[in-house]
Amino acid sequence: MKAIVVTGATGLIGRALVGKLSARGDEVIALVRDPSRAKLENVELVRADLEHAGPWCDVIAGADAIVHLAGEPIAGKRWDARQKQILRDSRVESGRTIVEAIAKAKRKPAAIVGASGVDYYPFDHGEGEFADEPVTEIDPPGDGFLARLCVAWEREVLAAETYGVRAVCLRTGIVLAPGGGALARMATPFKLFAGGKIGSGRQRVSWIQLDDIVAAYIAAIDDTRYRGPINAVAGSVRNGELAHAIGHAMHRPAVVPVPAFALKLAVGGELAESILNGRNVVPAKLRELGFLFLHPDLADSVACSLGHTAR
């Protein structure tokens, strides 16, 4: 049994991860803003403002591992200057505070596993000679807002290595999950027979099923070979292929595209740019480490996540 501190425990990945950790007998301590609203079972709840040190930092000293998932939803609101600062602070400042608590702890955790994203990498713009060039963990970062955010986010978590703590950053793509997340939003227009590709549909979308991202976090907690940045994706497909898989699973056509200009009007130019472009991210390190995906097939993953059976 391990004592594991989890931030972001009420999020899509967090809830599933906490459930798995509790089920295997681990002691889970969730750092939350409001314990009365967290509604997590078999978990010790500790009130915490992660961007500022406080009494909650004491739980760091007794932990075997820390999983840092907290962060304001990327697509929750339009990106004005204030929202960008919130997105940054909720990830970067919270990571810094946690690592500062690690530095002061007499008994330090063995590992910290932090979230990151495939937005770390530059766009391939979906066309041209390098559109399908595989992107691995050794590739350099991009220079857009999300890329810079991922660089700063990872830097804070990886700083734990300075104090002898193994640090891992899982660069995650779209998580295909039942009942929530990006897939639920993408599936909504299909229910109305109005689903289809976004923009050209040629942009790459990196994806992973919820069961697999949870398994990746658990492997990163347990396996000392996991270290540094790791692409936590099962694969990468064209947006049009993903739309077809959603339509097939829901027995709906995928013939009503979302024009690029409409998306930009709806969510703003910068966020739209991140949706209309992509990169062919591959799980090079996970393959090297022998990680076994439970859902390596896109059609199966979409169908499973939408509560259907792939045919």
C-alpha positions in Angstrom: 0.0 0.0 0.0 1.2 3.5 -0.9 0.2 6.9 0.3 -0.5 9.0 -2.8 -1.4 12.7 -2.9 -3.5 13.7 -5.9 -4.4 17.1 -7.1 -7.1 17.6 -9.7 -8.8 14.5 -8.2 -12.3 15.7 -9.2 -11.4 16.0 -12.9 -12.0 13.5 -15.7 -8.7 11.7 -15.2 -8.5 12.4 -11.5 -11.7 10.6 -10.5 -10.9 7.5 -12.5 -7.3 7.4 -11.2 -8.4 7.9 -7.5 -10.9 5.1 -8.0 -8.3 2.7 -9.3 -5.7 3.6 -6.6 -8.3 3.2 -3.8 -9.5 -0.2 -5.3 -6.0 -1.6 -5.2 -5.6 -0.5 -1.5 -3.6 2.7 -1.7 -4.2 5.5 0.8 -5.3 8.4 -1.4 -5.1 12.0 -0.1 -6.9 14.5 -2.5 -5.9 18.2 -2.3 -9.1 20.1 -3.1 -10.4 23.7 -2.9 -13.7 22.7 -1.2 -13.9 19.3 0.5 -17.7 19.7 1.0 -18.2 19.6 -2.8 -15.5 17.1 -3.8 -17.8 14.0 -3.5 -15.0 11.4 -3.6 -15.3 8.1 -1.9 -12.6 6.3 0.1 -10.3 9.3 -0.1 -8.9 11.7 2.5 -9.8 15.2 1.5 -7.5 18.1 2.4 -8.4 21.7 1.7 -5.7 23.4 -0.4 -5.1 26.5 -2.4 -2.4 25.0 -4.5 -1.0 28.4 -5.7 -0.1 29.3 -2.1 1.7 27.4 0.6 -0.3 26.5 3.6 -1.0 23.7 6.1 -1.8 21.4 3.2 1.9 21.2 2.4 2.3 19.0 5.5 0.8 16.0 3.6 3.6 16.1 1.1 6.1 14.9 3.7 4.1 11.7 4.4 3.5 10.7 0.8 5.1 8.0 -1.3 4.1 9.7 -4.6 2.3 12.8 -5.8 0.1 13.0 -8.9 -0.4 16.6 -10.0 -3.4 16.9 -12.3 -4.8 20.3 -11.3 -5.4 22.9 -13.9 -8.1 25.3 -15.2 -9.8 23.6 -18.2 -8.1 24.8 -21.4 -11.3 25.2 -23.4 -13.5 26.3 -20.6 -13.6 30.0 -21.6 -12.3 32.3 -24.3 -8.7 33.2 -23.9 -8.4 36.8 -22.9 -5.4 38.0 -21.0 -7.0 37.2 -17.6 -8.0 33.7 -18.6 -4.5 33.0 -20.0 -3.1 34.0 -16.6 -5.5 31.7 -14.8 -4.6 28.8 -17.1 -0.9 29.5 -16.4 -1.1 30.0 -12.6 -3.3 27.0 -12.0 -0.6 24.8 -13.6 2.7 26.5 -13.2 2.3 28.3 -9.8 0.7 25.2 -8.3 3.5 23.0 -9.5 6.1 25.4 -8.1 4.4 25.4 -4.7 4.2 21.6 -4.6 7.9 21.3 -5.4 8.8 23.9 -2.8 6.9 21.8 -0.3 8.9 18.8 -1.5 12.1 20.7 -0.9 11.2 21.4 2.7 9.9 18.0 3.5 12.1 15.9 5.7 10.7 12.7 4.2 10.4 13.3 0.5 8.1 11.3 -1.9 9.7 8.9 -4.2 8.0 10.3 -7.3 5.9 13.1 -8.7 3.9 12.5 -11.8 2.6 15.6 -13.5 0.2 16.3 -16.3 1.2 18.0 -19.5 0.0 18.0 -23.1 0.9 17.3 -26.7 0.4 21.0 -27.3 4.1 21.1 -26.2 5.0 20.4 -29.8 4.7 22.7 -32.9 1.8 22.4 -35.3 2.2 20.5 -38.5 -0.7 22.4 -40.1 -2.1 19.2 -41.5 -0.6 19.6 -44.9 2.7 19.4 -46.7 5.8 17.2 -46.6 6.1 16.9 -42.8 2.4 16.6 -41.9 2.8 12.9 -41.0 6.3 13.1 -39.6 6.2 11.2 -36.2 6.7 13.5 -33.2 8.5 11.9 -30.2 9.7 13.0 -26.8 13.0 14.3 -28.3 11.4 16.8 -30.5 11.6 20.5 -29.6 8.7 22.6 -28.3 6.5 25.0 -30.3 6.2 28.7 -29.7 2.5 29.2 -29.3 0.7 30.0 -26.0 -0.1 26.3 -25.2 3.4 25.2 -26.1 4.9 27.8 -23.8 2.5 26.9 -21.1 3.5 23.2 -21.4 7.2 24.1 -21.2 6.7 26.1 -18.0 4.3 23.5 -16.5 6.8 20.7 -17.0 9.8 22.8 -15.8 8.2 23.2 -12.4 7.4 19.5 -12.0 10.8 18.3 -13.3 12.5 20.6 -10.8 11.7 17.9 -8.2 14.6 15.9 -9.6 16.9 18.5 -7.9 15.7 17.1 -4.6 16.2 13.5 -5.5 12.6 12.9 -6.5 11.8 11.0 -9.7 9.7 13.3 -11.9 7.5 12.3 -14.8 5.4 14.5 -17.1 2.7 12.8 -19.2 2.1 14.7 -22.4 -1.6 13.8 -23.0 -3.8 14.2 -26.1 -7.6 14.1 -26.2 -8.9 11.6 -23.6 -11.7 9.5 -24.9 -13.9 8.9 -21.9 -17.5 7.9 -21.0 -19.8 10.7 -20.0 -17.5 13.7 -20.2 -14.5 15.5 -21.6 -13.7 16.3 -25.2 -15.5 13.3 -26.7 -18.8 14.3 -25.0 -18.6 17.7 -26.6 -17.7 16.3 -30.0 -20.5 13.8 -29.9 -23.3 16.4 -29.2 -23.8 17.6 -32.8 -23.9 13.9 -33.9 -26.9 13.4 -31.7 -28.6 16.1 -33.8 -27.4 14.6 -37.1 -25.1 17.6 -37.5 -21.7 16.1 -36.8 -18.7 16.1 -39.0 -15.0 17.1 -39.4 -13.6 20.4 -38.1 -12.1 22.7 -40.7 -10.3 20.7 -43.3 -10.4 17.5 -41.2 -6.8 16.8 -42.2 -5.3 18.0 -38.9 -3.9 15.4 -36.7 -5.6 14.5 -33.4 -3.6 12.6 -30.7 -5.8 10.5 -28.5 -5.9 8.0 -25.7 -8.7 6.1 -23.9 -9.4 6.9 -20.3 -8.5 3.4 -19.0 -5.1 3.7 -20.7 -4.2 7.2 -19.4 -5.1 6.0 -15.9 -3.0 2.9 -16.4 -0.1 5.1 -17.6 -0.3 7.3 -14.5 -0.3 4.2 -12.3 2.7 2.8 -14.2 4.5 6.1 -13.8 3.9 6.0 -10.0 5.1 2.4 -9.6 7.8 1.9 -12.2 11.1 3.6 -11.6 12.0 3.4 -15.3 9.4 6.1 -16.0 11.2 9.5 -15.9 11.0 12.8 -17.7 8.5 13.7 -20.5 6.5 10.8 -21.9 3.9 11.0 -24.7 0.7 9.6 -23.2 -1.2 8.9 -26.4 -2.3 5.7 -28.1 -2.0 7.1 -31.5 -2.8 10.0 -33.9 -5.4 10.2 -36.6 -6.9 12.8 -38.9 -9.7 14.8 -37.5 -11.9 13.5 -40.3 -11.2 9.9 -39.2 -12.1 10.7 -35.6 -15.4 12.3 -36.8 -16.1 9.1 -38.9 -15.4 6.9 -35.9 -17.8 8.9 -33.7 -20.5 8.9 -36.4 -20.1 5.1 -36.9 -20.3 4.4 -33.2 -23.5 6.5 -32.8 -25.0 5.3 -36.1 -25.0 8.9 -37.4 -23.6 10.4 -40.6 -20.4 12.5 -40.3 -21.2 14.9 -43.2 -21.8 18.3 -41.6 -18.4 20.0 -41.3 -17.6 22.9 -38.9 -16.0 25.6 -41.0 -12.8 27.1 -39.7 -14.3 30.6 -39.6 -17.3 29.4 -37.5 -15.0 27.8 -35.0 -12.9 31.0 -34.7 -16.0 33.0 -34.0 -17.2 30.5 -31.4 -14.0 30.1 -29.3 -11.6 32.8 -30.5 -8.7 32.7 -32.9 -5.9 31.3 -30.7 -7.9 28.4 -29.3 -9.3 27.7 -32.7 -5.8 27.5 -34.1 -5.0 24.7 -31.6 -8.0 22.8 -32.8 -7.6 23.4 -36.5 -3.9 22.2 -36.4 -2.2 19.2 -35.0 0.8 17.0 -34.9 1.5 13.3 -35.4 2.5 12.4 -31.8 3.6 8.8 -31.2 4.1 7.0 -27.8 7.8 6.3 -28.4 8.7 6.0 -24.7 5.7 4.0 -23.7 6.5 1.5 -26.4 10.1 1.3 -25.3 8.9 0.7 -21.7 6.6 -2.1 -22.9 3.4 -0.4 -21.9 0.4 -2.4 -23.1 -2.6 -0.4 -24.2 -6.0 -1.8 -23.3 -7.6 0.2 -26.2 -5.1 0.6 -29.0 -7.8 0.8 -31.7 -9.6 4.1 -32.3 -12.9 2.7 -33.4 -13.0 0.4 -30.3 -12.0 3.3 -28.0 -14.7 5.6 -29.3 -17.4 3.0 -29.2 -16.4 1.9 -25.7 -16.3 5.5 -24.5 -19.7 6.2 -26.0 -21.3 3.1 -24.6 -21.5 1.3 -27.9 -19.9 -1.9 -29.3 -17.5 -1.5 -32.2 -18.5 -3.3 -35.3 
